[in-house]
Amino acid sequence: MTGMRTALRALAVTAAALLAATALSPAAQARPEPRAPEEFVALRSVDPTIIQEMRYTTAHTFMGKRVDGYRQPVCILTRPAARALHLAQKRLLRQGYSLKVYDCYRPQRAVDHFVRWAKDLDDQSMKGEFYPRVDKTRLFEDGYIAEKSGHSRGSTVDLTLVELPALPTRPYRPGERPVPCFAPKGERFPDNSLDMGTGYDCFDTLSHTDDPRVQGAQRANRQFLKRTLTEVGFVNLPEEWWHFTFRPEPFPDTFFDFPVHRRSVAGH
């Protein structure tokens, strides 16, 4: 009996030691989230007047849910891109307008989320608003979804123009009746921006910046946005009137994956 008790105590000590070793093992501990290089800043620290409506922290996305990696509604960019936006904003404020950003730096995990969603052909809950005329099987082929995004390099931004004083934009109500993103401005989801002919993230050829079907005030508004940003060093993606990349990019070949969170950048 004494020998058995001794053996049991030895077994208990061994098990406790193994548990302690596992608890202290680096593989068993949660790895700290990566942080942004010091060249990245929160846009608000460079220009607090630029309106931020960070869509991917909400359910009002083409997936109908918050996007992976977006922890807080904060615009993060490389410092040169943020400074260029500040210069554009100073010029716009004198004319009675403001920039409004929808998306800035985008972590690779968010892009991976897009890819998983695009491959799930059963999930089409937001088709009626964001891609009414595009078959979901063609999202990759038509270039609406890709496995890499320039946003992950930190110098690309999705944005629009708002006439001041800016009116509030009501929050999206999950499950509300979808209206096509290319419907007349008074019918589609309300946005306090200038009328650009489509809403943000509209998967349709009407979103092409110079689509000839977009005329009048809508075309003028797109050209106003493009001209303003081109003058401070941004280049527009022709397929998306809202998409601009600052050149030269500080990180032209690096795709980052730190989360969108204030603590990801220095000073927070």
N, C-alpha and C positions, 0 to 999 in steps of 0.2 A: 504493500500500500504506500509506504514511504517513497519507494522508488517511483511509483506511478505519479505521486504528487510532485515529486522533483521534476519528472519529465514534463508534466503539464505546465509547471511554472516556467521551465526552459522554453517550451513551445510558445507560451504567452509572451515572454520577453522577446523572442525572435520575431513574432508577428508584430509586436509594437515597434520594434526597430525597423521592420520593413515598411510599416505605415509611415513612420517618421521620415524615412529616406524618400518615400514616394512624395510626401507632402513638400519636402524641401527640394525635390528634383525640379530643375528648370523646365523640363518638358511638361510637368504637372501643373506648373503655375501659369496663370494667364499672362500672356505676353503683352507688354505695354504697346499701346497704339503708336504707330509711326507719326512723327511730327513733320511739318513742312520745313524745307530748307529756309534759311534766314532771308532769302530773296523773296519770299512770299509775305504778303500783308493782308490784313482785313481791309476791304475797300473803305469801310466806314472810318478807319483811322486816317485815311488819306483825304477822303471827301465825304463828310457826313450828310451832305445835302442831296446826294444821289439816292433816288427812291429804290428800295429793294423789295421785290416781291418774289422770293425764292420759291418757285413752284414745286420743286422736287422734295420739299419737306412736307408737302400736303398731299391729299388724295386727288387733287385736280391735276392729274398727269395722264398721258396717253395709256398708262397701265392701270389707272384708277386707284393707285396706292402710293404711299411714300416710298421713295427710292432708297435702296441700300446705301449706306455711307453718309446720308444727309442727316446729321444729328441736330443741327441748329440752323435757322434761316440766316446764314451769314455768307456774304460774298467774299471769297478769297481769290486773290490774283497775284501774279508776280508784280513786284514793285513798279517796273516800267509800264506795264499795262494799266495799273491803277493810277499812276501819275498822268498817263495820257488821257484817261477818262476824266480826271480832275480838270485838265486843261480844256477838254471839250465841254464839260459842265459849266465852267466859268463863262465860256462864250454863249452857251445856251441860256443861262440865267439872265443875261443881259437882253435876250430876245423874248423872254417870257416862257421859256420851256425848261424841262428837266429830263435827264436820262432816267430810265427805270430799268433795272437789271432783273432778268428772270433766272439766269443761271451763270455761274462763273467757273471757277475750278470745279472739276468733276472727278471724283476718285474712280479708279479702275473697277472697283467692286460695284459701282453704280452702272458702269458700262456692261459689266458681266450680268447684272440684273436685267438690263434691257435685252440682252441676247437671250437669256433664259425665257423671258416673257415672249419674245418674238417667235421662239420655237414652239411655244404652247399655243397651238392653233385653236384650242377650245376656249381660251380666255380672250374674248372680244367685247368686253363690257363697255369700253370707251370708243368703239369703232364709230358710233353715230356722231361723235363730235370731232375726233382727231384724224380719222382716216376713212370717211364714208365711201370714197370712190376707189380705194386701194384694197386689193385682196391681201389679207395678212400673209399669205404664202410668198408675196413678192417684196416684203419689207427689206430683206437683205439685197435682193437683186436690183431693186429700184434705189438703193442707197439711203433709205431712211434709218436703217439700223446697221451698225458695223461693230466689229470686235474691238476696235480702238477708236478713241476720240481725241481730237486736238484739245478739247477742254481739259483733259488729264495732264496736259503739259503746263497749264496754268496761265496762259496768255490769251485764251479765247473766252468770249463773253456773249451771252444772248441778251439782247436789250431792245428797248423801244424808246419813244419820246412821249412825254406827257406835257400838256399845256397847263401852265400855272394860273391860278392856284389849283393844286391837284385835288380832284374829288376822291372820296374813299371808294375802294372797290369792295363789293360785298364778298364774304367768304363763300367758297364752293360748298354746296350741300350734297354729300355723296348720295347717289341714286337719283338725282334730279334728271329730268328729261333732257337728253342730249340734243344739241342743235349743231348742225355742221359748222365747222370752223371757218368756212368760206361764205357763210350766210351774211346778209347785210349786218352792219355793225349793231343796229338796234335790235337784232334778233338773236345773235350769238351771245355766248357768255359775256357779261359786262366787264369791260376793262376801261380804266381811266386814261388809256393811251390815245394817241392820234389814230385815226382809222388807216390801217396799213393794208386793207383789203382782205386779210385773213387774221385769225387769231394766232397766238404763239404755238409753236410745235404742230402746225397744221401740215399733215402729210399729204400734200397735194401740189401739183405743178403750179397752181396759183401762188404758191409761196415763193416761187422763183423771183428774185428781186426785180428783174426786168421783163417779167412775163407781159407780153403785149396786150393781154386782156385786161390788165390792171391799168386804168387811166384816171384822168382828173385828179382830184385831191388825194386819192389813195397813192397814185404814182408819185405825185409831188412830195408827199410825206415820206415815202421810201427814199426818194432821192435826197431829201433834206437830211435824213438820218445817215445815209451813206456818205454824203459829202462832208458832213460834220466830223464823222469818225475817220474818214480818209485823210482829212487835213491834219490829224494828230497821230497818224501812223498805223491805223488799222486797215485791214484788208477784208472785204466782204466775201462770204461764201455765196456764189451766185444762186445756189438752190434754196437759200434761206435768207429772207430779207433781214432777219434778226441776228444773224450769226457773224461775228467779227473777230479777227485774230490780229493781235499786235505784232508787228515785225520791226526788227528781228526778234525772234523769240529767245529768251534766255535759256530755255531748255527745249531745243527743237527735236530732240530724240529721246526724251525721257517721259515716261507715263507714270505718274505718281498715284499712290493709293492711301494716303492719309485721309481720315474722315473730315467732313465739312463740320467743323466745330471751332469755337473761339479759341479753345486750348491748343488747337493744331498749329497756330501761328505765334511767333514771339510776342511777348508783351501781354499774353492772356493766360 
